[in-house]
Amino acid sequence: LLNNSPKVLVIAGGITGKSVVEFLKKFGCEIMLVDGKPDNSITGISYFPETVSLAELGQVDLAIKSPGFKPTHPILIALKSQNVPIISEIGLAREFFKGKIIGITGTDGKSTTTALTYHIIKNSFPKTKMGGNIGVPFIEFCLEDLDFAVLELSSYQLEDSDFLSLNISSILNIATDHLERHGTMDKYLEAKKRIINLENKDSVFVTNKRLIDKLNLEALNFKGKLELFGETTDSTARISQEESKIYSQRFIYSTKEFPLEGKHNLENLAASILLCEAAGCLPEDIQKAISNFEGLLFRFQKIKEWNGVIFINDSKSTNIHSMLSGLSGIKSNTPIILIIGGKQKNEELSPLTNRLKELNAEVYLIGEARLHWEKELSLCLHDRLHVLENLNEAVKAIRENVSKSNFEMIIFSPACASFDQYKNFEERGKHFTDLVNEYF
């Protein structure tokens, strides 16, 4: 792919673009970088602004596109018109990696499941690394002699990639998200399906039992081995929340010591178990690793217990489906305080209002979403809805009111993006933790 020192156009810098540039240098490529914000730390390239024309670039043998760059950009349309090959960083790294790859995607839970799968598998196969949409770009370690790469793959990364011929892959779930990029749910699902290895009968695909009809694998002529997780007896990994067990075809796993809260995390664990079994991990080793996984920051993370009240930081909840997944294990009679809001996405609100009608919850609505959601939420919550401008005001108000009522949990699960008031969900999550420690 990189023989004879081709002229390569890297589209967008950032963490991924910088890693791609450093990789290409190893092969003596002539590198051009298109980016809106020049990074002076990237050297040995020719820089061009996003407004550049194909004529100004001259000959381009190969283009490598960053996932954040919209596919409708004029430079991409021009490259396609000239039949210039355009690949993703993931696709480029795949060409060079000699080990086996486990790829994980889904609307929610993919970061937790990727980290959990890596945590389990590295004990059996120490020559394993994790990357992709979590941690470091795949391109940074694709030349290393490894047994496995465990990759989180976003819809943006998959949309830009051809079918990747992964050894083991998983789609955890599908719900409305990123429609501002993909346009329709069908196109979003098509991007996710690119993770499936259709041709290789030795490949393994793991997915949710509820999702199987939507994927329509028969129409795709899928030839690999299918593994399903769910709560029904015909699941390859059956989840029993009441028994605190997951029944796979090879082992009965106890989940009593699994540290992550919520039914959705049991689904993430069941998926990880199937992925690790497929990779060749022994069930006893998987069981041992389950209990000492610490989880990821801001993914339905228990951050504090105060006077019997548990605080949950779920800042990673950036859409309604993600928030509802976290709340799926909360019983309707459990008294909770729920903080939601931020920069709302183009989602139907009824799944949220229907769930709130079932819960014994006081709801604090903050951020930009309060301007759009207050009217509809007040119809189902009435005096249980409190509308405030920001997170600081919400936590302060909760501190003033919490002693007057008997709450078991205070959950920050925004169901919105963070960009109205924060750089990212990590900054938002850290702020919530800081506020809890300050006020409680």
N, C-alpha and C positions, 0 to 999 in steps of 0.2 A: 504493500500500500504506500510506503514511503520510500520506495527505491528511486534511485537516480535524482535525489535532491529536488523534489517537486516544489513549486511555489504554492504555499498553503495560506489560505485566508482564515484567520481565527476571528470569529464573530462574537464580540463582547469579551471584556476582560474579567475583572472580579477574581474570586478564588479559583473557579474552574478554568477560566481563560488563562490565567497566569500559570496554572499547572500544565495546561496543554502546551503553552509556549515553551516551557522548560523541557517538556517531553520531546517536542519537535526538534529542539536544538541538538539533541543526542543523535539525530539522524541527518544532520546537515541540511535541513530544509531552509528554504528562503521564506521567511515568515512575515506576513502582513497582518496587522491587527486593526479591526474596526471597532471603535468604542466611543461612547459619548463623553466619557471622562478619562482622559489619559492618565495612566499610572506610571510615574517616573521610575518606579522600582522594576518595571518590565523593560529590559534592555535587549539589544540585538534584534530589533524588529523595525519594520516600517509602519508608522502609525497613520491611520486615516480616520476622519470623523464619520459619524453615522450617515451623513448626507452624501458620502462619496458615491460616484457613479462607477459602473463597470469599466468604462473607458479610462478613467483615471487610474484604476487598479492595474490595468493591463492584463497579462496572462494570469489566470488562476487555474491550477490543476486540481485543487481539492479545497473544500471549505468545511470548517469544523465549527458548529453552531452551539452557543451557550443556550441552556434551556430557558433562560429568562427573556431571550430575544424573540419577539413575536414573529410567527411564520408569515405574516402578511407584510413584513417590512420590504420596501422597494428593492433593497440590495439582494434579498433572498429570491424575490421574483425574477430579478435580472439574471442571477446565477442559474436558476432553473431553466430559464429560456435559452441559456447557452449550454445546457446539459452538463454543467459543472457538478460533480458529485458533492453532496452535502451530507455530512454525517455528524452524529453527536459525539461528545467526549466519551460517553459510555460505549458507543459503537466502535470508536477508535481503540479504546483500551481492550475491548473484547477481542479484537483482531490479534492482540499480542499476548493475552493471558493464557497460560498453559494449564492451570489448575481447573478445578471444578467451581461452578458458580451457583450460589443460592440467591435468587432474586425475590424481593418481597415488595408488594404494592398494595394499595387499598386507599379508600378515602380517609379512614382513621385507623390508628393503631400500628401503622407500619414502622414508625421509629421504635416503639416499645418492642414490637415483635422482632425487628432486626437486631436490636441490642440484646434481647433475650436469647435469640437463636445463636448469636455470636458467643454470648456468655456460656451457653451449654456446650457448643461444639468445640470451642477452643481447648477445653479440658481433654477431649478425645483426640483432637487434631490440632496440636499447638501451632502448626504452620498455617494459621488462618488469620485473615484480616477483615475488618469491617469498613465499609465506605459507601460511596454513592451520594445519596441525598442526606446522609448522616455522616458526621466525621469528615474524612478526607476524600477528595475526588478519586475515583477508581484509577484514573490515569497515573496517579502518584505511586501506585504499587503494582501495576499490571505486569511489569517485567520481573517481579520477584518470583522466586521458586516457592510457591505456596500450594498447600493441599486444597484450600477453599478460600473463596472470596464471598463474604456475606454482604449483599448490597441492598440498601433501600433505594427503590426507584420510584420517582414521582411520575405523574401523568405527562408533565412537560418533557422529562427525559425520555420517556417511552415514545411519546409522539414523534420525537426527533430521531428515533432509532428504528432500524429494520428489526425484524424478529431476531432475537439475540442468541438463540440456541442455548438457553440456560439448561443446566443439568437438573436443577430443582427450582421450582418457582411457586409463588402463592399470590392470589388476590384475596385479601381478607374480607372485604366488604365494598359495596358501591353505594354512594348517596350523592345528592346534588352538591357539586363543588366545582370551582374553576370554570364555570360556564362563560365567564367573561373572556376566557381564552379559547375554550373548545366550542362554544356556541350552543351545542345541544348535548343532552345526556347520551345519545347514541354515539356521538363523536368522542365524548369523554370515555365511554366504555370501550370503544374501539382502541383508544390509546392504551388503556389498561391491558387489553387482551394481548398486546404485543409482548407481554412478559411470558406468555405460554409458549413452550416448545412443542409445536404441533407435529413435527415430522419424526422425531426420535422416539422410538418405542421404549427406550430405556429411561426417558425423562420422567420426572414425577411432578405432578401439579396438585397443589393443596389449595382447597378453597372451602368457603362456608356452605353448608348444606342448603341454606336459604337462597344462595346465589346461583345454584347450578342451572336452573331453568333459564335465567337471564343470560347466562354465558353461551348457551346453545352450542356445546362442544361438538355435537354430531355434525352440525353444519360446517364447523371449522375443520372437520376430518381429523380430530385429535387422535393421535396414535399412542400416546404415552400412558402412564399409570395415574389414575385419579384417586386422590385421598380427600375425604370430607370430614370436617369437624362440625359438631352441632350437638343438639340435645336429644335427637331421636335415635332409636336403637340401630338404625341402618347407617349411622355415621361411623367412619373409620376410627375417629376419636370422639367418644361420646362423653359429654360434659354432664356431671351430676353435681349441681351446686349444693343440694341438700346433703349429699353424702361426702362432699369435699373430695371428689374423685374424678379422674378422667380415665375412661376405659379405652385403651387402644387395642389393636388386634394382637399386640405383643406383650402388654403389661397393664396392670392397674396402677395408675399414678395417684398418690395422695397430694392434694392441694392445700392441706391444712397449714403448712408452713410457707406457702407462697405469699410473699409480702405485699403484693399489689391488690388494692381494693377494687371491687366492681366486677359485675358479670362480664363486661366487655374484656377485662383482662384475663378472665378464664378462657375466653375465645382466643385471645392472643397466645396464651400458653398452650392451648390445644393445637393451634397451628404450628407453634415452635416445636412441640413434641413430634408432630408428623414430619416436619422438615428435618429434624435431627435424626429421627429414626431412618428416614430415607438416605441421610448422609452416612449412616453406618454407626451411629453412636449406640452404645449399649444402654438398655432401659435403666439399669441400676445407676449408671453415670448421669443419665438425664435426671432421674429422681433426686440424686444428691445435689445437682446444680440448681434445681428449682428453688430450694429453700434459701440460698445465699445470693440470689439476684437482688440488687438494690434498686432497680428501676431507673427511670430517667427523670431529670428535673422537670417539674411542671406538667407531668402527665398523670393526672389524678393522684398526686403525691400527698401523702399525709405529712404535714409539716409541723404540727404542734397538737398537744392535748392540754386544755386549760379548764380546770374545774369540771372535768368530765365531758367537755365539748371538744370534738375532733375537728381540726381545720384541714381542709383539702385544697390544694393548689392545682388547678387543672387549666392553667393559662394556655396550654397547647390546644385547648378546645377552640378552634377558629371557625367552626360552623355548627349548625343546629344538630346535625347527625352525630357529631363528635360529642357534644354535650349530652345528648340523650343516651348515647352508649355508656357514658360515665354514670348516668343516673339510673341505668337499667337495673342495678342491683339494690336500689334504695326502696324499701317497703313503703307502701302508701301511708302507713300510720306513724312513720318515723318523723318527728318534728325537725325540720332543717331550715337553715337560712341559705338562700341561693343568690349569688351575685352574678349578674349577666350584663352583657352590653359591650360595645366597642364600635368598630366600623362594620355594619351589617352587610351580609352578602345577599345576592338576589335569590332568596330561598322562600318557599312557602312556610308561613308561620304556624299553620294549623297543627303540625306534629308537636310543636313546642307547647301551644296552648292546651292541646288535649292531654299532654303529660302533666302539665301544671295543675289541671283540674283534679288529677288523681292524687297528687302529692300534698302532704301537710307542710307547705312551704311558705315562708315569708320571702318575697323576692325584691331584691334591690337592683334597679335598672339604671345603668350608667352609660356615659359616652354618647357617641353620635346616634346609636340605635334608639336612645330614648325619644328622639324626635320622630321616629318612624314606628316604634312598637308600643308606645305608651297606651294609645287608645285601645288597641286590640287586647293587650294584656290586662288592662284594667277591667275589661268586660268579664274576664274569667277569674281574676284575683280580687277585685274590689279593693277593700282596705288592706289587703295583704301585699299590695304593690307599693313600693317606695321608689320615687324617681329622684336621682341625684346626678350631679354633673360628672363626677369622677370617682375613682377608686378610693382616694383618700377620704372623701366625704362619706362614702358608703361604709368603710371600715370604722370610721369615727362614730357614725350614727348607730352602727351595730353594737359598738362597745357601750354606748349610752343606753341601749334598749335590751341588751341580751340578758341582763340580770332580772328583767321583769317577766321573762318567759323561760320555758324549759326546752332548750334546743339541744339535740344530740350532735349535730354536725353543722359546720359553716363551710359551704362549698363555693369556691370561686371558679366558675366554669363559663366563660364569657359567651360562647357560641358565636363569636364574631372575630374578625381580624383585629389586629392591635393598632393599625396605622393611623387611627384618628388621634391618638395621644402618645403612642410609643413607637420606637423603631422596629420592634419585633415582639413576638410572644415571650421571648426570654427576658427582655427588659421589663415587660409587664408582670411576668411571674415573680421576678426578683423584687419588684416594687410591692407586690402583695405580701410576700414573705416578710419584707422589712416593716410594712405597716402592721402586720399581725404581731410581730415581735415588739413593736413600739407601743401599741394600744393594749396588748394583752400580756 
